Amino acid sequence: MSVGETGRRSSWFQRFLLPGLALKAVIIGGGYATGRELAEYFVPSGPWGGLSAMLMATLIWSVVAAVTFALARKMSAYDYRAFFQGLLGPGWVAFELAYLIFVILILAVFGAAAGAIGAATFGWPELAGSIVLAISIIAFTAFGTDTVETLFKYASMLIYAVYALFLVFALSSFGGLIAVGFANAPPPSGNWVAGGLTYASYNIVGAVIILPVLRHLTSQRDAVVAGIIAGPLTMLPAILFFVAMMAFYPAIGAETLPSDFLLRQMAVPGFHILFQLMIFAALLESGVGAIHAINERVSGVVEARGRPPLGTSARAAIGGVILIGCMYVAARIGLVDLIASGYRFLAWLFLIVFVAPLLTIGVWRLLRPAPVRMETVP
């Protein structure tokens, strides 16, 4: 145990695993958890091409997360506004605008996914699932960082356990088809590089969304190690899911909810509902991460002006206003179109306003030696 930035004792879990679990929490969201993102960006490249693209995305996530975490700690910047003021100076507003577009899009995706899950699992009207998700997000974000970190921890346990069971049931139900799918597939081909780069680019913004949980880091070594670990921690459930999907390649690529399709093929009593509840937990922690980042950004400005940090009511009100608008977008557009069109635009946006400055200006600032203080002779 060691003393962290917050003055509290930071555990090994908080220093090395929590950042990766938080990044996974933000990324897993509506498309990854349901399989829709995997169908959009990896399935078209086939079994081996899709896996190659996923490994490429994992490497990008690890590198960008390590640099982001180390730079954030060096600048003591634990919300995205402070981070980009340090990285871009007056240009930080460009990221603010990009992030607002991102939040609107991903929360609309989460709302659409929650609606689709409620309809497929319980026969609810699609709006009902979206409303339940919105209320749950508001409830968790209202109580601040400690509550959010607790959600990330226990929801992650559920998610990893259910995905492991998912692969076991997939292998026992149609493992032969998975083996045939990989055995008959050609080597990586097609545009798998573009798929991996696109997926990594719009998702890696999660590395700055989760800055509030980095307060537990005690050194630059902690930051780099946590960043490197974050990539594999985030992609592991997706790889397990993708392997199962290859039993029904290429038809699985046309399914709105690939998870629901695969669960029907397994026909394991009770597991269908458990898996859908896990997806809801994934949507919840992703939505909570996005809204919490905004709350922390606003609270940082309020505190800088000498006022108390945001209270429970203010945090809930901010989340409510944002979610109402996003759920409206979800109802108007739908899950498949949101993922197919909006995410590619976000990929280019974040490459320009985040990844490129980080890997140039940010790396330069990290490697630049600290200025030497000259002692004056009285």
C-alpha positions as CSV (number, residue, x, y, z in Angstrom):
1,M,0.0,0.0,0.0
2,S,1.2,3.5,-0.7
3,V,0.0,7.1,-0.4
4,G,-1.6,8.4,-3.6
5,E,-2.2,11.8,-5.1
6,T,-5.4,12.2,-3.0
7,G,-3.6,11.7,0.3
8,R,-5.4,8.4,0.8
9,R,-3.7,5.0,0.7
10,S,-3.9,3.6,-2.8
11,S,-4.2,-0.1,-3.3
12,W,-2.5,-2.2,-6.1
13,F,-6.0,-2.6,-7.6
14,Q,-6.6,1.2,-7.7
15,R,-3.2,1.9,-9.2
16,F,-2.9,-0.8,-11.9
17,L,-6.3,-2.4,-12.6
18,L,-8.9,0.3,-11.9
19,P,-7.8,2.6,-14.9
20,G,-8.1,-0.4,-17.3
21,L,-11.4,-1.5,-15.9
22,A,-12.7,2.1,-16.1
23,L,-11.5,2.3,-19.8
24,K,-13.3,-1.0,-20.5
25,A,-16.3,0.5,-18.8
26,V,-16.5,3.4,-21.2
27,I,-15.6,1.5,-24.3
28,I,-17.8,-1.7,-23.9
29,G,-21.0,0.3,-24.3
30,G,-23.9,-0.3,-26.7
31,G,-22.1,-1.7,-29.7
32,Y,-19.3,-3.8,-28.2
33,A,-21.5,-5.4,-25.6
34,T,-24.3,-6.3,-28.0
35,G,-21.8,-7.3,-30.7
36,R,-23.0,-4.6,-33.1
37,E,-19.7,-2.7,-33.2
38,L,-17.8,-6.0,-33.7
39,A,-20.1,-6.8,-36.7
40,E,-19.5,-3.4,-38.2
41,Y,-15.7,-3.1,-37.9
42,F,-14.3,-6.6,-37.6
43,V,-16.6,-9.2,-39.1
44,P,-16.2,-7.9,-42.7
45,S,-12.5,-8.8,-42.5
46,G,-13.2,-12.4,-41.6
47,P,-12.0,-14.5,-38.7
48,W,-8.3,-13.9,-38.9
49,G,-8.5,-10.4,-40.3
50,G,-10.9,-9.4,-37.5
51,L,-8.6,-10.8,-34.9
52,S,-5.7,-9.0,-36.4
53,A,-7.6,-5.7,-36.4
54,M,-8.6,-6.3,-32.7
55,L,-5.0,-6.9,-31.7
56,M,-4.0,-3.7,-33.6
57,A,-6.6,-1.7,-31.7
58,T,-5.4,-3.2,-28.4
59,L,-1.9,-2.1,-29.1
60,I,-3.1,1.4,-30.0
61,W,-5.2,1.6,-26.8
62,S,-2.2,0.6,-24.6
63,V,0.2,3.1,-26.2
64,V,-2.2,6.0,-26.1
65,A,-3.5,5.2,-22.6
66,A,0.1,5.0,-21.2
67,V,1.0,8.4,-22.7
68,T,-2.3,9.9,-21.6
69,F,-2.0,8.6,-18.0
70,A,1.6,9.7,-17.7
71,L,0.9,13.2,-19.0
72,A,-2.1,13.6,-16.9
73,R,-0.2,12.7,-13.8
74,K,2.7,15.0,-14.7
75,M,0.3,17.9,-15.2
76,S,-1.9,16.9,-12.2
77,A,-4.8,17.1,-14.7
78,Y,-7.6,14.8,-13.6
79,D,-10.5,16.1,-15.7
80,Y,-10.6,16.4,-19.5
81,R,-10.8,20.2,-19.4
82,A,-7.6,20.6,-17.3
83,F,-5.8,17.9,-19.4
84,F,-6.5,19.6,-22.8
85,Q,-5.7,23.1,-21.4
86,G,-2.3,21.7,-20.6
87,L,-1.9,19.8,-23.9
88,L,-3.5,22.3,-26.4
89,G,-3.5,25.6,-24.6
90,P,-6.3,27.8,-26.0
91,G,-7.1,25.0,-28.5
92,W,-8.6,22.9,-25.7
93,V,-12.1,24.2,-26.9
94,A,-11.7,22.0,-30.0
95,F,-11.7,18.9,-27.8
96,E,-14.7,20.2,-25.8
97,L,-16.8,20.4,-28.9
98,A,-15.6,17.0,-30.2
99,Y,-16.4,15.4,-26.8
100,L,-19.9,16.9,-26.7
101,I,-20.6,15.3,-30.1
102,F,-19.2,12.0,-28.8
103,V,-21.4,12.1,-25.7
104,I,-24.5,12.7,-27.7
105,L,-23.7,9.9,-30.1
106,I,-22.6,7.2,-27.6
107,L,-25.5,7.9,-25.2
108,A,-27.9,7.7,-28.1
109,V,-26.3,4.4,-29.0
110,F,-26.7,3.2,-25.4
111,G,-30.3,4.3,-25.3
112,A,-31.0,2.5,-28.6
113,A,-29.3,-0.7,-27.4
114,A,-31.1,-0.6,-24.0
115,G,-34.4,-0.2,-25.9
116,A,-33.6,-3.1,-28.2
117,I,-32.6,-5.4,-25.3
118,G,-35.8,-4.6,-23.4
119,A,-37.8,-5.4,-26.5
120,A,-36.0,-8.6,-27.3
121,T,-35.8,-10.0,-23.8
122,F,-38.9,-8.8,-22.0
123,G,-41.2,-7.6,-24.9
124,W,-41.1,-4.0,-23.6
125,P,-41.7,-1.0,-25.8
126,E,-38.3,0.2,-27.0
127,L,-38.6,3.5,-25.1
128,A,-39.0,1.6,-21.8
129,G,-35.5,0.1,-21.9
130,S,-34.0,3.5,-22.7
131,I,-35.8,5.2,-19.8
132,V,-34.7,2.6,-17.3
133,L,-31.1,3.0,-18.5
134,A,-31.3,6.8,-18.2
135,I,-32.6,6.8,-14.7
136,S,-29.9,4.3,-13.6
137,I,-27.1,6.5,-15.1
138,I,-28.5,9.5,-13.3
139,A,-28.7,7.6,-10.0
140,F,-25.0,6.5,-10.1
141,T,-23.5,9.8,-11.4
142,A,-25.3,11.8,-8.8
143,F,-23.1,10.5,-5.9
144,G,-19.7,11.3,-7.3
145,T,-16.4,9.5,-8.0
146,D,-16.4,6.9,-5.2
147,T,-19.8,5.5,-6.3
148,V,-18.6,5.5,-9.9
149,E,-15.5,3.6,-9.0
150,T,-17.5,1.0,-7.1
151,L,-19.7,0.5,-10.1
152,F,-16.7,0.0,-12.4
153,K,-15.3,-2.6,-10.0
154,Y,-18.4,-4.8,-9.5
155,A,-19.9,-4.4,-13.0
156,S,-16.5,-5.5,-14.4
157,M,-16.5,-8.7,-12.3
158,L,-20.0,-9.5,-13.7
159,I,-19.0,-8.7,-17.3
160,Y,-15.8,-10.8,-17.3
161,A,-17.5,-13.8,-15.6
162,V,-20.5,-13.7,-18.0
163,Y,-18.3,-13.4,-21.1
164,A,-16.3,-16.4,-19.9
165,L,-19.5,-18.4,-19.5
166,F,-20.6,-17.1,-22.9
167,L,-17.5,-18.6,-24.6
168,V,-17.9,-21.9,-22.7
169,F,-21.5,-22.3,-23.8
170,A,-20.7,-21.2,-27.3
171,L,-17.9,-23.9,-27.5
172,S,-20.2,-26.6,-26.2
173,S,-23.2,-25.5,-28.4
174,F,-21.5,-24.8,-31.7
175,G,-17.8,-25.1,-31.1
176,G,-17.4,-27.2,-34.2
177,L,-18.8,-24.4,-36.4
178,I,-16.3,-22.0,-34.8
179,A,-13.4,-24.3,-35.6
180,V,-14.6,-24.7,-39.2
181,G,-15.0,-21.0,-39.5
182,F,-11.4,-20.4,-38.5
183,A,-10.0,-23.4,-40.3
184,N,-11.5,-22.4,-43.7
185,A,-10.8,-18.7,-43.4
186,P,-8.0,-17.2,-45.5
187,P,-5.2,-15.2,-43.9
188,P,-5.9,-11.6,-42.9
189,S,-7.2,-9.8,-45.9
190,G,-9.4,-6.9,-46.9
191,N,-9.4,-3.6,-45.1
192,W,-8.7,-5.0,-41.6
193,V,-6.2,-2.2,-40.9
194,A,-8.8,0.5,-41.5
195,G,-11.3,-1.4,-39.2
196,G,-8.8,-1.7,-36.4
197,L,-7.7,1.9,-36.7
198,T,-11.2,3.3,-36.9
199,Y,-12.4,1.3,-33.9
200,A,-9.3,2.2,-31.8
201,S,-9.5,5.9,-32.7
202,Y,-13.0,6.8,-31.7
203,N,-12.9,4.6,-28.6
204,I,-9.5,5.7,-27.2
205,V,-11.1,9.0,-26.0
206,G,-12.1,6.9,-23.1
207,A,-8.5,7.4,-21.8
208,V,-9.4,11.0,-21.0
209,I,-12.9,10.4,-19.9
210,I,-11.6,8.2,-17.0
211,L,-9.0,10.8,-15.8
212,P,-10.8,11.2,-12.4
213,V,-9.8,7.6,-11.4
214,L,-6.1,8.3,-12.0
215,R,-5.9,10.2,-8.6
216,H,-4.7,6.9,-7.1
217,L,-1.5,6.8,-9.2
218,T,1.7,7.3,-7.1
219,S,4.3,7.5,-9.8
220,Q,4.9,7.8,-13.5
221,R,5.7,4.1,-13.5
222,D,2.2,3.5,-12.2
223,A,0.8,5.5,-15.0
224,V,2.7,3.7,-17.8
225,V,2.0,0.2,-16.4
226,A,-1.7,1.0,-15.9
227,G,-1.9,2.3,-19.5
228,I,-0.2,-0.8,-20.9
229,I,-2.5,-3.1,-19.0
230,A,-5.6,-1.1,-20.0
231,G,-5.5,-2.2,-23.6
232,P,-5.7,-6.0,-23.1
233,L,-8.2,-5.6,-20.2
234,T,-10.5,-3.6,-22.4
235,M,-10.3,-5.9,-25.5
236,L,-10.5,-9.3,-23.8
237,P,-14.3,-9.6,-23.6
238,A,-14.6,-8.4,-27.2
239,I,-12.2,-11.1,-28.4
240,L,-14.1,-13.8,-26.6
241,F,-17.3,-12.5,-28.2
242,F,-15.8,-12.3,-31.7
243,V,-14.6,-15.9,-31.5
244,A,-18.1,-17.1,-30.8
245,M,-19.5,-14.9,-33.6
246,M,-17.3,-16.7,-36.2
247,A,-19.5,-19.8,-36.0
248,F,-22.0,-18.0,-38.1
249,Y,-19.7,-15.9,-40.3
250,P,-20.6,-14.0,-42.5
251,A,-24.4,-13.9,-41.8
252,I,-23.8,-12.7,-38.2
253,G,-22.7,-9.4,-39.6
254,A,-26.2,-8.5,-40.6
255,E,-27.7,-9.0,-37.2
256,T,-28.8,-5.8,-35.2
257,L,-28.1,-7.7,-31.9
258,P,-25.5,-10.4,-32.6
259,S,-25.6,-11.3,-28.9
260,D,-29.3,-12.1,-29.0
261,F,-28.8,-14.2,-32.1
262,L,-26.0,-16.3,-30.5
263,L,-27.9,-16.7,-27.3
264,R,-30.9,-18.2,-29.2
265,Q,-28.5,-20.7,-30.8
266,M,-27.1,-21.8,-27.4
267,A,-30.6,-22.3,-25.9
268,V,-29.2,-22.4,-22.3
269,P,-32.1,-21.9,-19.9
270,G,-31.7,-18.7,-17.9
271,F,-28.4,-17.6,-19.5
272,H,-30.1,-15.5,-22.1
273,I,-31.6,-13.2,-19.4
274,L,-28.3,-13.2,-17.4
275,F,-26.4,-12.1,-20.5
276,Q,-28.8,-9.3,-21.3
277,L,-28.6,-8.1,-17.7
278,M,-24.8,-8.1,-18.2
279,I,-25.2,-6.0,-21.3
280,F,-27.4,-3.6,-19.4
281,A,-24.6,-3.3,-16.8
282,A,-22.1,-2.6,-19.5
283,L,-24.3,0.1,-21.0
284,L,-24.8,1.5,-17.5
285,E,-21.1,1.8,-16.6
286,S,-20.3,3.2,-20.1
287,G,-23.0,5.9,-19.7
288,V,-22.0,6.6,-16.2
289,G,-18.4,7.1,-17.3
290,A,-19.4,9.6,-20.0
291,I,-21.7,11.7,-17.8
292,H,-19.3,11.6,-14.8
293,A,-16.5,13.1,-16.9
294,I,-18.8,16.1,-17.7
295,N,-19.8,16.4,-14.0
296,E,-16.1,16.4,-13.0
297,R,-15.2,19.0,-15.7
298,V,-18.0,21.3,-14.5
299,S,-17.2,20.7,-10.8
300,G,-13.5,21.6,-11.5
301,V,-14.5,25.0,-12.9
302,V,-16.9,25.6,-10.0
303,E,-14.2,24.8,-7.4
304,A,-11.6,27.0,-9.3
305,R,-14.0,29.9,-8.7
306,G,-13.9,29.3,-4.9
307,R,-17.3,27.6,-4.7
308,P,-18.1,24.2,-3.3
309,P,-17.9,21.2,-5.7
310,L,-21.1,20.0,-7.4
311,G,-23.6,18.4,-5.1
312,T,-25.9,15.4,-5.7
313,S,-28.8,17.4,-7.1
314,A,-26.6,19.4,-9.5
315,R,-24.9,16.2,-10.8
316,A,-28.3,14.5,-11.3
317,A,-29.7,17.6,-13.1
318,I,-26.8,17.8,-15.6
319,G,-27.1,14.1,-16.3
320,G,-30.8,14.3,-16.8
321,V,-30.6,17.2,-19.3
322,I,-28.0,15.5,-21.4
323,L,-29.7,12.1,-21.4
324,I,-33.1,13.4,-22.5
325,G,-31.6,14.9,-25.6
326,C,-29.5,11.7,-26.4
327,M,-32.5,9.4,-25.9
328,Y,-34.4,11.5,-28.4
329,V,-31.6,11.0,-31.0
330,A,-31.6,7.3,-30.3
331,A,-35.3,7.0,-31.0
332,R,-35.1,9.0,-34.2
333,I,-32.1,7.2,-35.8
334,G,-31.6,3.7,-34.4
335,L,-28.6,1.6,-33.3
336,V,-27.3,0.3,-36.6
337,D,-27.2,3.7,-38.4
338,L,-25.7,5.4,-35.3
339,I,-22.8,3.0,-35.2
340,A,-22.2,2.8,-39.0
341,S,-22.3,6.5,-39.7
342,G,-21.4,8.5,-36.5
343,Y,-18.5,6.4,-35.2
344,R,-16.4,6.8,-38.4
345,F,-16.8,10.6,-38.2
346,L,-15.7,10.5,-34.5
347,A,-12.7,8.4,-35.4
348,W,-11.3,11.2,-37.6
349,L,-12.3,13.9,-35.2
350,F,-10.4,12.3,-32.3
351,L,-7.4,11.5,-34.4
352,I,-7.1,15.2,-35.1
353,V,-7.9,16.8,-31.7
354,F,-6.6,14.1,-29.4
355,V,-4.3,11.3,-30.7
356,A,-2.1,13.5,-33.0
357,P,-1.4,16.2,-30.4
358,L,-0.9,13.6,-27.7
359,L,1.7,11.6,-29.6
360,T,3.6,14.8,-30.7
361,I,3.2,17.6,-28.2
362,G,2.3,15.3,-25.3
363,V,5.3,13.0,-25.8
364,W,7.6,16.0,-26.2
365,R,6.4,17.4,-22.9
366,L,6.9,14.1,-21.2
367,L,10.4,13.7,-22.5
368,R,11.4,17.3,-22.0
369,P,13.7,17.6,-19.0
370,A,12.4,19.5,-16.0
371,P,13.9,23.0,-15.8
372,V,16.9,23.4,-13.5
373,R,16.3,25.8,-10.7
374,M,19.2,28.2,-10.2
375,E,20.0,29.1,-6.6
376,T,20.7,32.7,-5.9
377,V,23.6,33.8,-3.8
378,P,22.6,36.3,-1.1
